[in-house]
């Protein structure tokens, strides 16, 4: 299987409660800026802004 070096693993952190959820992958060549997505937060029980963070290992 070929390795794609443009793909980067990252985490998403809720801007309201601070809970980090769901590791995801982004292509750093196509999206060099930090990722910001509106998603449903299971802790807040509402749709909030999630920002990109480093994946905690």
FIKEDO-778888 format. One record per residue: residue in one letter; x, y, z of N, C-alpha, C in turn. Coordinates in nm, 2 decimals. Each point is the difference from the previous one (the first is absolute). Example, Ala and Ser with C-alpha at 12.3 -4.5 7.8 and 13.67 -1.06 7.14 Angstrom:
resn_n_px_n_py_n_pz_ca_px_ca_py_ca_pz_c_px_c_py_c_pz
a_1.32_-0.57_0.78_-0.09_0.12_0.00_0.09_0.12_0.00
s_-0.04_0.11_-0.07_0.09_0.11_0.00_-0.08_0.11_0.08
***
This chain:
resn_n_px_n_py_n_pz_ca_px_ca_py_ca_pz_c_px_c_py_c_pz
x_0.08_-0.12_0.00_-0.08_0.12_0.00_0.09_0.12_0.00
x_-0.03_0.10_-0.08_0.08_0.12_-0.01_-0.03_0.09_0.11
x_0.11_0.07_0.05_-0.02_0.09_0.11_-0.02_0.14_-0.05
x_-0.10_0.07_0.05_-0.02_0.14_-0.05_0.05_0.09_0.11
x_0.10_0.08_-0.02_0.06_0.09_0.10_-0.07_0.13_0.01
x_-0.10_0.03_-0.09_-0.08_0.12_0.02_-0.11_-0.02_0.10
x_-0.03_-0.12_0.04_-0.11_-0.02_0.09_0.05_0.01_0.15
x_-0.07_0.07_0.08_0.04_0.02_0.14_-0.11_-0.03_0.09
x_0.03_-0.08_0.11_-0.10_-0.03_0.10_-0.01_0.12_0.10
x_-0.12_0.04_0.04_-0.02_0.10_0.10_-0.13_-0.02_0.08
x_-0.01_0.07_0.11_-0.12_-0.01_0.08_-0.09_0.13_-0.02
x_-0.12_-0.01_0.04_-0.09_0.11_0.00_-0.04_0.03_0.15
x_0.01_0.13_0.04_-0.03_0.04_0.14_-0.12_0.10_0.00
x_-0.09_-0.02_0.08_-0.12_0.08_0.01_0.04_0.14_0.06
x_-0.04_0.11_-0.06_0.04_0.13_0.05_-0.09_0.04_0.12
x_-0.11_-0.07_0.03_-0.08_0.04_0.11_0.04_-0.08_0.13
x_0.01_-0.13_0.00_0.03_-0.08_0.12_0.14_-0.05_0.00
x_0.07_0.00_-0.11_0.14_-0.04_0.00_0.02_-0.15_-0.02
x_-0.10_-0.07_-0.02_0.01_-0.15_-0.01_0.06_-0.03_-0.14
x_0.10_-0.09_-0.01_0.06_-0.04_-0.12_-0.06_-0.12_-0.05
x_-0.05_0.00_-0.12_-0.07_-0.12_-0.06_0.06_-0.04_-0.13
x_-0.03_-0.11_-0.04_0.01_-0.06_-0.14_0.13_0.04_-0.07
x_0.09_-0.09_-0.01_0.12_0.02_-0.08_-0.04_0.00_-0.15
x_0.05_0.09_-0.08_-0.03_0.01_-0.14_0.12_0.03_-0.08
x_-0.01_0.00_-0.13_0.11_0.01_-0.09_-0.02_0.12_-0.09
x_0.10_0.08_-0.03_-0.02_0.11_-0.10_0.12_-0.01_-0.09
x_-0.01_0.06_-0.12_0.10_0.01_-0.09_0.07_0.13_0.01
x_0.12_0.00_0.06_0.07_0.13_0.03_0.04_0.08_-0.12
x_0.01_-0.07_-0.12_0.03_0.07_-0.12_-0.12_0.09_-0.05
x_-0.12_-0.06_0.01_-0.12_0.07_-0.05_-0.05_0.10_0.11
x_0.01_-0.03_0.13_-0.05_0.09_0.10_0.12_0.03_0.10
x_0.08_0.09_-0.03_0.12_0.03_0.09_-0.05_0.07_0.13
x_-0.11_0.07_0.00_-0.05_0.07_0.12_-0.06_-0.09_0.10
x_-0.02_0.05_0.12_-0.06_-0.09_0.11_-0.15_-0.02_-0.04
x_-0.04_-0.12_0.03_-0.13_-0.04_-0.03_-0.10_0.04_0.10
x_-0.12_0.06_-0.04_-0.10_0.04_0.09_-0.13_-0.05_-0.06
x_-0.08_-0.08_0.08_-0.12_-0.07_-0.05_-0.11_0.01_0.10
x_-0.12_0.03_-0.04_-0.11_-0.01_0.09_-0.05_-0.14_0.01
x_0.00_-0.06_0.12_-0.04_-0.14_0.02_-0.08_-0.01_0.13
x_-0.07_-0.11_0.01_-0.08_-0.02_0.12_0.09_-0.05_0.11
x_0.00_0.06_0.12_0.08_-0.04_0.11_-0.09_-0.08_0.10
x_0.04_-0.13_0.03_-0.08_-0.08_0.09_0.00_0.05_0.14
x_0.10_0.08_0.04_0.00_0.05_0.14_-0.09_0.13_0.01
x_0.00_0.08_-0.09_-0.08_0.13_0.00_-0.14_-0.03_-0.05
x_-0.02_-0.11_-0.07_-0.13_-0.03_-0.06_-0.05_0.11_-0.10
x_0.09_0.06_-0.07_-0.03_0.09_-0.11_0.11_0.01_-0.10
x_-0.03_0.07_-0.11_0.10_0.02_-0.11_0.09_0.11_0.04
x_0.13_-0.02_0.01_0.10_0.10_0.04_0.12_-0.01_-0.10
x_0.08_0.10_0.01_0.12_0.01_-0.08_0.11_-0.09_0.05
x_0.06_-0.08_-0.08_0.11_-0.09_0.04_0.12_0.05_-0.08
x_0.11_0.01_0.08_0.13_0.05_-0.06_0.10_-0.11_0.00
x_0.09_0.01_-0.09_0.11_-0.10_-0.02_0.10_0.00_0.12
x_0.03_-0.11_0.05_0.11_-0.02_0.10_0.09_-0.11_-0.04
x_0.11_-0.01_0.07_0.09_-0.12_-0.02_-0.07_-0.12_0.06
x_0.02_-0.11_-0.06_-0.06_-0.13_0.05_0.08_-0.05_0.12
x_-0.07_-0.01_0.12_0.07_-0.05_0.12_0.02_-0.15_-0.01
x_0.12_-0.04_0.01_0.03_-0.15_-0.01_0.04_-0.05_0.13
***
